């Protein structure tokens, strides 16, 4: 079970802009509102902020998994992982 943290606000989403741009380029994802992406009719990825950093909740299976995306390196790795997972179906 994921703990509740604040959804990422505009300032935090600004820090994630390169990652958001990369996610927008994935054809099977649709951004319903800034920083909230859907795959088909289900929420797929959204972002949170708290004092520990920035986090992405991603639905690779039935449930969301939380990933630290505070650094550019972690953001790039998660985008690679998402691309690979979506390519596998």
VEXZA-969070 format. One record per residue (C-alpha): chain; x, y, z. Coordinates in Angstrom, 2 decimals, always signed. Layout:
# residues N
+------+---------+---------+---------+
: unit :    east :   north :      up :
+------+---------+---------+---------+
:    A :       X :       Y :       Z :
...
+------+---------+---------+---------+
This chain:
# residues 89
+------+---------+---------+---------+
: unit :    east :   north :      up :
+------+---------+---------+---------+
:    A :   +0.00 :   +0.00 :   +0.00 :
:    A :   +1.38 :   +3.39 :   -0.97 :
:    A :   +1.44 :   +6.11 :   +1.64 :
:    A :   -0.40 :   +9.29 :   +0.87 :
:    A :   +1.59 :  +12.34 :   -0.14 :
:    A :   +0.68 :  +15.58 :   -1.84 :
:    A :   +0.10 :  +15.52 :   -5.59 :
:    A :   +2.84 :  +17.42 :   -7.39 :
:    A :   +2.10 :  +21.09 :   -7.92 :
:    A :   +3.15 :  +23.29 :  -10.80 :
:    A :   +6.61 :  +24.07 :   -9.36 :
:    A :   +7.37 :  +20.38 :   -8.93 :
:    A :   +6.01 :  +19.53 :  -12.37 :
:    A :   +8.26 :  +22.26 :  -13.80 :
:    A :  +11.22 :  +20.35 :  -12.33 :
:    A :   +9.94 :  +17.22 :  -14.08 :
:    A :   +9.43 :  +18.91 :  -17.45 :
:    A :  +12.05 :  +16.84 :  -19.36 :
:    A :  +10.42 :  +13.65 :  -18.08 :
:    A :   +6.92 :  +14.92 :  -18.93 :
:    A :   +8.11 :  +15.76 :  -22.44 :
:    A :   +9.51 :  +12.23 :  -22.84 :
:    A :   +6.26 :  +10.69 :  -21.58 :
:    A :   +4.24 :  +12.81 :  -24.02 :
:    A :   +6.22 :  +11.23 :  -26.86 :
:    A :   +5.00 :   +7.72 :  -25.98 :
:    A :   +2.04 :   +7.10 :  -28.32 :
:    A :   +0.09 :   +4.81 :  -25.96 :
:    A :   +0.00 :   +7.41 :  -23.17 :
:    A :   -2.43 :  +10.31 :  -23.02 :
:    A :   -1.98 :  +13.24 :  -20.66 :
:    A :   -5.42 :  +14.09 :  -19.25 :
:    A :   -4.08 :  +16.95 :  -17.16 :
:    A :   -0.53 :  +18.12 :  -16.67 :
:    A :   +1.45 :  +15.32 :  -15.07 :
:    A :   -1.35 :  +12.72 :  -15.12 :
:    A :   -1.08 :  +10.17 :  -17.92 :
:    A :   -3.52 :   +7.46 :  -18.89 :
:    A :   -3.02 :   +4.25 :  -20.84 :
:    A :   -6.27 :   +3.31 :  -22.50 :
:    A :   -8.95 :   +4.19 :  -19.91 :
:    A :   -6.80 :   +3.64 :  -16.79 :
:    A :   -4.56 :   +6.02 :  -14.94 :
:    A :   -0.97 :   +5.00 :  -15.65 :
:    A :   +1.38 :   +7.55 :  -14.07 :
:    A :   +1.08 :  +10.60 :  -11.84 :
:    A :   +3.41 :  +12.48 :   -9.54 :
:    A :   +3.71 :  +13.40 :   -5.87 :
:    A :   +5.91 :  +15.70 :   -3.84 :
:    A :   +6.96 :  +15.63 :   -0.21 :
:    A :   +9.98 :  +16.78 :   +1.80 :
:    A :  +11.85 :  +13.61 :   +0.76 :
:    A :  +11.60 :  +14.52 :   -2.95 :
:    A :   +9.54 :  +13.87 :   -6.06 :
:    A :   +7.85 :  +10.54 :   -6.73 :
:    A :   +6.03 :   +8.89 :   -9.60 :
:    A :   +3.27 :   +6.37 :   -9.07 :
:    A :   +3.24 :   +4.02 :  -12.08 :
:    A :   +0.78 :   +1.23 :  -12.82 :
:    A :   +2.90 :   -1.49 :  -14.43 :
:    A :   +0.39 :   -4.14 :  -13.31 :
:    A :   -2.80 :   -3.99 :  -11.31 :
:    A :   -1.48 :   -1.64 :   -8.62 :
:    A :   +0.58 :   +1.51 :   -8.58 :
:    A :   +4.27 :   +1.32 :   -7.65 :
:    A :   +6.10 :   +4.38 :   -6.31 :
:    A :   +9.44 :   +5.48 :   -7.79 :
:    A :  +11.76 :   +8.25 :   -6.66 :
:    A :  +12.20 :  +10.69 :   -9.57 :
:    A :  +13.98 :  +13.46 :   -7.70 :
:    A :  +17.07 :  +13.31 :   -9.91 :
:    A :  +17.38 :  +13.56 :  -13.69 :
:    A :  +19.09 :  +10.15 :  -13.76 :
:    A :  +16.17 :   +8.49 :  -11.98 :
:    A :  +13.69 :  +10.24 :  -14.28 :
:    A :  +15.52 :   +9.00 :  -17.38 :
:    A :  +15.72 :   +5.45 :  -16.01 :
:    A :  +12.01 :   +5.34 :  -15.24 :
:    A :  +11.15 :   +6.60 :  -18.74 :
:    A :  +13.36 :   +3.80 :  -20.17 :
:    A :  +11.60 :   +1.26 :  -17.95 :
:    A :   +8.18 :   +2.57 :  -19.00 :
:    A :   +9.08 :   +2.42 :  -22.70 :
:    A :  +10.33 :   -1.16 :  -22.28 :
:    A :   +7.23 :   -2.25 :  -20.36 :
:    A :   +4.85 :   -0.71 :  -22.87 :
:    A :   +6.77 :   -2.23 :  -25.79 :
:    A :   +6.28 :   -5.66 :  -24.18 :
:    A :   +2.54 :   -5.07 :  -24.11 :
+------+---------+---------+---------+
